[in-house]
Amino acid sequence: MEARRSPLDSLKPLAGRALEIALGRLLALDPETAARLAALEGKRIELALESPPIAMSVTVRDGKPRIGPPEQQSEADLGLRANLAGLFAQLPLPRARNAPAPKLRINGDAELARTLQGLARDFDPDWEQPFVDALGPILAGFLI
């Protein structure tokens, strides 16, 4: 049985590229984490969100995350299936008391999962830098 096609399917490559650009800019705010990303070179991580239902493959090539469609032909190095709360629970963010219970299922390379968790935990971007780049250090200093 053929999978049903959505009118939005043609936008998925564009959305993947936009996500790559956003991740690249975010990583540029923390050069230390960007350098540590090299340890994931060639590793493939399959991410499947339950709601909204989104699946993607993330691979690090040339030190940068690359987003693409999931690959059913071969097993990923690490598979993550989560709801949004489960995904965000891995990030060092404050949590609301009434937030939905996080759900995260992991299969594959446990060491790779620990490496990813460490990258997320230690991510420390310089949030001021984009303002300095856009406005200069003096004007940005007034706003920050």
Secondary structure by P-SEA (a helix, b strand, c coil): ccccccccccaaaaaaaaaaaaaaaaaaacaaaaaaccccccbbbbbbbcccbbbbbbbbcccbbbbbcccccccccbbbbbcccccccccccccccccccbbbbbcccaaaaaaaaaaaaacccccaaaaaaaccaaaaaaac
